[in-house]
Amino acid sequence: MEEVLRAVGTILVSAGMLLLLHDIASPLWDTVGEVLLVDALACFVAAFVLGRRAQQREREAHAARAAAATGPRGLPGDAPSGVGEPVSPDTSSPAAPPHTS
């Protein structure tokens, strides 16, 4: 749907710009051109929103598939000793002195 909205927006921008740039004497055509540009903007914004929603749904579906594939976690006896235990937060090493030659 977002591709269709982008295509419609592109057509509306083209038509609106042609009406505004082609020096037609009637102010009615200028108004029609401006309305077409505003409608094109609405189409582009709607396409952006629909695209973001589709990406969010895709991420959620991927996370659900990954969770279903790995099964439940945290049950006793699932992991061997040492796996899943907390790691010390201090993993830094002392800084080496600068090299001089």
C-alpha positions as a Markdown table, in Angstrom:
| # | Residue | x | y | z |
|---|---|---|---|---|
| 1 | Met | 0.0 | 0.0 | 0.0 |
| 2 | Glu | 2.9 | 2.4 | 0.8 |
| 3 | Glu | 4.3 | 1.9 | -2.7 |
| 4 | Val | 0.9 | 2.9 | -4.2 |
| 5 | Leu | 0.7 | 6.0 | -2.0 |
| 6 | Arg | 4.3 | 6.9 | -3.0 |
| 7 | Ala | 3.4 | 6.5 | -6.7 |
| 8 | Val | 0.2 | 8.6 | -6.3 |
| 9 | Gly | 2.2 | 11.2 | -4.5 |
| 10 | Thr | 4.7 | 11.4 | -7.2 |
| 11 | Ile | 2.0 | 11.8 | -9.9 |
| 12 | Leu | 0.3 | 14.5 | -7.8 |
| 13 | Val | 3.6 | 16.4 | -7.3 |
| 14 | Ser | 4.3 | 16.3 | -11.1 |
| 15 | Ala | 0.9 | 17.5 | -12.0 |
| 16 | Gly | 0.9 | 20.2 | -9.4 |
| 17 | Met | 4.3 | 21.5 | -10.4 |
| 18 | Leu | 3.3 | 21.6 | -14.0 |
| 19 | Leu | 0.2 | 23.6 | -13.2 |
| 20 | Leu | 2.2 | 26.1 | -11.1 |
| 21 | Leu | 5.2 | 26.4 | -13.5 |
| 22 | His | 3.2 | 26.5 | -16.7 |
| 23 | Asp | 2.1 | 30.1 | -16.7 |
| 24 | Ile | -1.6 | 29.7 | -17.1 |
| 25 | Ala | -3.5 | 33.0 | -16.7 |
| 26 | Ser | -6.3 | 31.7 | -14.4 |
| 27 | Pro | -5.7 | 31.8 | -10.6 |
| 28 | Leu | -8.0 | 28.8 | -10.4 |
| 29 | Trp | -5.2 | 26.6 | -11.9 |
| 30 | Asp | -2.7 | 28.0 | -9.4 |
| 31 | Thr | -5.1 | 26.9 | -6.6 |
| 32 | Val | -5.5 | 23.5 | -8.1 |
| 33 | Gly | -1.8 | 23.1 | -8.4 |
| 34 | Glu | -1.3 | 24.0 | -4.7 |
| 35 | Val | -4.1 | 21.6 | -3.7 |
| 36 | Leu | -2.4 | 18.8 | -5.7 |
| 37 | Leu | 0.9 | 19.5 | -3.9 |
| 38 | Val | -0.7 | 19.4 | -0.5 |
| 39 | Asp | -2.4 | 16.1 | -1.4 |
| 40 | Ala | 0.9 | 14.8 | -2.6 |
| 41 | Leu | 2.4 | 15.7 | 0.8 |
| 42 | Ala | -0.4 | 13.8 | 2.5 |
| 43 | Cys | 0.2 | 10.8 | 0.4 |
| 44 | Phe | 4.0 | 10.8 | 1.2 |
| 45 | Val | 3.3 | 11.1 | 4.9 |
| 46 | Ala | 0.7 | 8.3 | 4.9 |
| 47 | Ala | 3.2 | 6.1 | 3.0 |
| 48 | Phe | 5.9 | 6.8 | 5.6 |
| 49 | Val | 3.5 | 6.0 | 8.5 |
| 50 | Leu | 2.3 | 2.8 | 6.8 |
| 51 | Gly | 5.9 | 1.7 | 6.1 |
| 52 | Arg | 6.9 | 2.3 | 9.7 |
| 53 | Arg | 4.0 | 0.3 | 11.0 |
| 54 | Ala | 4.8 | -2.6 | 8.6 |
| 55 | Gln | 8.4 | -2.6 | 9.8 |
| 56 | Gln | 7.3 | -2.7 | 13.4 |
| 57 | Arg | 4.9 | -5.6 | 12.7 |
| 58 | Glu | 7.7 | -7.4 | 10.9 |
| 59 | Arg | 10.1 | -7.0 | 13.8 |
| 60 | Glu | 7.4 | -8.2 | 16.3 |
| 61 | Ala | 6.7 | -11.3 | 14.1 |
| 62 | His | 10.4 | -12.0 | 13.8 |
| 63 | Ala | 10.8 | -11.8 | 17.6 |
| 64 | Ala | 7.8 | -14.1 | 18.1 |
| 65 | Arg | 9.2 | -16.6 | 15.7 |
| 66 | Ala | 12.6 | -16.5 | 17.3 |
| 67 | Ala | 11.1 | -16.9 | 20.8 |
| 68 | Ala | 9.0 | -19.9 | 19.6 |
| 69 | Ala | 12.0 | -21.5 | 18.0 |
| 70 | Thr | 14.2 | -21.3 | 21.1 |
| 71 | Gly | 11.5 | -22.4 | 23.6 |
| 72 | Pro | 11.1 | -21.2 | 27.2 |
| 73 | Arg | 14.2 | -20.1 | 29.0 |
| 74 | Gly | 15.2 | -20.0 | 32.6 |
| 75 | Leu | 13.9 | -23.3 | 33.6 |
| 76 | Pro | 16.0 | -25.4 | 36.0 |
| 77 | Gly | 18.2 | -27.9 | 34.2 |
| 78 | Asp | 17.9 | -26.2 | 30.8 |
| 79 | Ala | 21.4 | -24.8 | 30.7 |
| 80 | Pro | 24.7 | -26.3 | 31.8 |
| 81 | Ser | 26.5 | -24.8 | 34.8 |
| 82 | Gly | 28.0 | -21.4 | 34.0 |
| 83 | Val | 25.8 | -20.6 | 31.1 |
| 84 | Gly | 23.4 | -17.7 | 31.7 |
| 85 | Glu | 25.1 | -16.6 | 35.0 |
| 86 | Pro | 25.7 | -12.9 | 35.4 |
| 87 | Val | 29.0 | -11.5 | 34.1 |
| 88 | Ser | 31.1 | -9.2 | 36.2 |
| 89 | Pro | 30.5 | -5.6 | 35.1 |
| 90 | Asp | 34.2 | -4.7 | 35.4 |
| 91 | Thr | 35.7 | -6.1 | 32.2 |
| 92 | Ser | 38.2 | -3.3 | 31.6 |
| 93 | Ser | 41.9 | -3.9 | 31.6 |
| 94 | Pro | 44.5 | -1.4 | 32.9 |
| 95 | Ala | 45.8 | 1.0 | 30.3 |
| 96 | Ala | 49.2 | 0.3 | 28.9 |
| 97 | Pro | 51.9 | 3.0 | 29.3 |
| 98 | Pro | 52.6 | 5.0 | 26.2 |
| 99 | His | 55.3 | 3.7 | 23.9 |
| 100 | Thr | 58.5 | 5.6 | 23.8 |
| 101 | Ser | 61.4 | 5.0 | 21.5 |
